Amino acid sequence: MAKIPDKQGLFFELDGVVVHRARLTPDGEIPFLERALEALGRIDTRQFRLFVATSRQDIAFGDLKEREFTRFCELFLARMQAESIPIAKIYSCPYHPKGKGRFRKESVFRKPGPGIFKMAQQEFDLNLQRSWMIGHTTADMLAGQRAELGTILLRTGQAGGDGEFTVDPHFLEDDLWHAVARVNQFEYSLRV
């Protein structure tokens, strides 16, 4: 009988969850949302591996250059390392079926597809049913639900107001700070 993995993942979108937008400010800074950095620091990284799960429609439609996003990710990871917040991997999908040029194509990794989570499951031996997705769009929530993760919709960013899909997240929280508190409370209740 196969052993069920016990490793947990905590996935989060960048835009509207951790940062205003995944673009550097004119002075080269990362535009963190209020208390987002502190919230990430409150996650027990002995229990959870941390992952960015982002669909980059802005790249697909030419609103953001791929190299600009790569630079953003490099600085983001450096800042996370400086804050002792270990990000296991950034999963991003720059494709869209209506995108431009080489970015115009379907991809199982574009949310609301569950491909990002399935890839992480294979690469990191995760138990997705004990993992979480924190996002701000209905696509974030539907992708998490399709992969059988716990889902937390934030009132920051689009706050689910994109109206793209009908979803019923497990929890609705004001921001990343409250979402992390919810995850910690939920996990603690399972151990008591």
C-alpha positions as CSV (number, residue, x, y, z in Angstrom):
1,M,0.0,0.0,0.0
2,A,1.4,3.4,-1.0
3,K,2.2,5.8,1.8
4,I,0.3,9.1,1.7
5,P,2.8,12.0,1.7
6,D,2.7,14.1,4.8
7,K,4.4,17.2,3.4
8,Q,2.2,20.3,3.2
9,G,2.4,23.1,0.8
10,L,1.2,26.7,1.1
11,F,0.7,28.3,-2.3
12,F,0.0,32.0,-2.8
13,E,-0.5,34.4,-5.7
14,L,1.8,37.4,-5.8
15,D,-0.5,40.1,-7.2
16,G,-3.2,41.3,-4.8
17,V,-1.9,38.9,-2.1
18,V,1.7,39.7,-1.3
19,V,2.3,42.7,-3.5
20,H,0.1,45.3,-5.2
21,R,1.5,44.1,-8.6
22,A,4.4,42.0,-9.5
23,R,6.4,44.9,-10.8
24,L,9.2,46.9,-9.2
25,T,8.4,50.5,-8.2
26,P,10.3,53.2,-10.1
27,D,12.9,53.2,-7.4
28,G,13.4,49.5,-7.7
29,E,11.5,48.4,-4.6
30,I,9.0,45.5,-4.2
31,P,5.5,47.0,-3.6
32,F,4.5,44.7,-0.6
33,L,1.0,44.9,0.7
34,E,0.7,46.0,4.3
35,R,1.8,43.3,6.8
36,A,2.3,40.7,3.9
37,L,5.9,40.2,4.6
38,E,5.3,39.8,8.3
39,A,2.5,37.3,7.5
40,L,4.8,35.1,5.5
41,G,7.3,35.1,8.4
42,R,4.5,33.7,10.6
43,I,4.2,30.5,8.6
44,D,5.8,27.4,10.2
45,T,8.2,26.4,7.5
46,R,9.0,23.1,9.3
47,Q,5.4,22.2,8.5
48,F,4.8,24.0,5.2
49,R,6.8,24.4,2.0
50,L,6.0,27.8,0.5
51,F,5.2,28.3,-3.2
52,V,4.3,31.1,-5.5
53,A,1.5,30.0,-7.9
54,T,0.9,32.7,-10.5
55,S,-0.7,33.0,-13.9
56,R,0.9,35.8,-15.8
57,Q,-1.8,37.1,-18.1
58,D,0.1,40.4,-18.2
59,I,3.0,38.6,-20.0
60,A,0.7,36.7,-22.3
61,F,-0.9,39.9,-23.5
62,G,2.4,41.9,-23.7
63,D,1.7,44.2,-20.8
64,L,4.7,43.0,-18.9
65,K,8.0,41.7,-20.4
66,E,9.1,38.3,-19.3
67,R,12.5,39.6,-18.4
68,E,10.9,42.3,-16.1
69,F,9.0,39.5,-14.3
70,T,12.2,37.4,-14.0
71,R,14.0,40.4,-12.5
72,F,11.1,40.9,-10.1
73,C,11.3,37.3,-9.0
74,E,15.0,37.4,-8.5
75,L,14.7,40.4,-6.2
76,F,11.6,38.9,-4.5
77,L,13.5,35.7,-3.7
78,A,16.5,37.7,-2.5
79,R,14.3,39.6,-0.1
80,M,12.6,36.4,1.1
81,Q,16.0,34.9,1.8
82,A,17.1,38.0,3.7
83,E,13.9,37.7,5.8
84,S,14.6,34.0,6.4
85,I,11.4,33.0,4.5
86,P,12.3,30.0,2.3
87,I,10.3,29.9,-0.9
88,A,10.6,26.4,-2.3
89,K,9.7,27.5,-5.9
90,I,7.9,30.0,-8.0
91,Y,5.5,28.4,-10.4
92,S,4.3,30.8,-13.1
93,C,2.4,30.4,-16.3
94,P,2.9,33.1,-19.0
95,Y,0.5,31.5,-21.5
96,H,-3.1,32.3,-22.4
97,P,-5.3,30.9,-25.3
98,K,-5.8,34.5,-26.5
99,G,-2.3,35.8,-25.7
100,K,0.2,37.3,-28.2
101,G,2.9,35.6,-30.2
102,R,4.6,32.6,-28.5
103,F,2.5,33.1,-25.4
104,R,-0.8,32.3,-27.2
105,K,-1.5,28.8,-26.2
106,E,-3.4,26.6,-23.8
107,S,-1.5,25.4,-20.7
108,V,-2.5,23.0,-17.9
109,F,-0.4,25.3,-15.6
110,R,-2.6,28.4,-16.2
111,K,-5.2,28.8,-13.4
112,P,-8.0,27.7,-13.0
113,G,-6.3,24.5,-14.1
114,P,-4.6,22.6,-11.3
115,G,-1.4,21.9,-13.2
116,I,0.8,24.0,-10.9
117,F,-0.3,22.1,-7.9
118,K,0.1,18.7,-9.5
119,M,3.6,19.6,-10.6
120,A,4.5,20.7,-7.1
121,Q,3.0,17.5,-5.8
122,Q,5.3,15.4,-8.0
123,E,8.4,17.6,-7.4
124,F,8.1,17.9,-3.6
125,D,6.0,14.8,-2.6
126,L,3.2,17.0,-1.2
127,N,-0.1,15.9,0.2
128,L,-2.4,18.4,-1.7
129,Q,-5.4,17.6,0.5
130,R,-3.3,19.0,3.5
131,S,-2.1,22.0,1.5
132,W,-3.5,25.5,0.9
133,M,-4.0,28.1,-1.8
134,I,-4.3,31.8,-0.8
135,G,-5.5,34.0,-3.6
136,H,-7.6,37.0,-4.7
137,T,-9.3,35.8,-7.8
138,T,-12.0,33.2,-8.6
139,A,-9.4,31.5,-10.8
140,D,-7.1,31.2,-7.8
141,M,-9.9,29.6,-5.8
142,L,-11.1,27.3,-8.6
143,A,-7.6,26.0,-9.3
144,G,-7.1,25.2,-5.6
145,Q,-10.4,23.5,-5.4
146,R,-9.7,21.4,-8.5
147,A,-6.5,20.2,-6.9
148,E,-8.3,19.5,-3.6
149,L,-6.5,22.2,-1.6
150,G,-7.9,24.3,1.2
151,T,-8.7,27.7,-0.3
152,I,-8.6,31.2,1.2
153,L,-9.9,34.1,-0.8
154,L,-8.6,37.5,0.3
155,R,-10.4,40.8,0.3
156,T,-7.3,42.5,-1.1
157,G,-6.5,42.7,-4.8
158,Q,-9.5,41.8,-6.9
159,A,-11.2,40.2,-3.8
160,G,-12.9,37.7,-6.0
161,G,-14.7,40.5,-7.8
162,D,-13.3,39.4,-11.2
163,G,-16.5,37.3,-11.6
164,E,-14.8,34.9,-14.0
165,F,-15.9,31.8,-12.1
166,T,-18.5,30.8,-9.4
167,V,-16.5,29.6,-6.4
168,D,-17.1,28.8,-2.8
169,P,-13.7,29.2,-1.0
170,H,-13.2,27.5,2.4
171,F,-12.4,30.8,4.0
172,L,-12.7,34.5,3.2
173,E,-10.1,36.7,5.0
174,D,-9.2,40.4,5.0
175,D,-5.6,40.0,3.9
176,L,-2.6,37.7,4.0
177,W,-2.0,38.4,7.7
178,H,-5.5,37.0,8.6
179,A,-5.2,34.2,6.1
180,V,-2.0,32.9,7.7
181,A,-3.6,33.2,11.1
182,R,-6.5,31.1,9.8
183,V,-4.2,28.4,8.5
184,N,-2.2,28.4,11.8
185,Q,-5.5,28.2,13.8
186,F,-6.9,25.4,11.5
187,E,-3.6,23.4,11.7
188,Y,-3.4,23.8,15.5
189,S,-7.0,22.6,15.9
190,L,-6.1,19.4,14.1
191,R,-3.2,18.7,16.5
192,V,-5.2,19.3,19.7
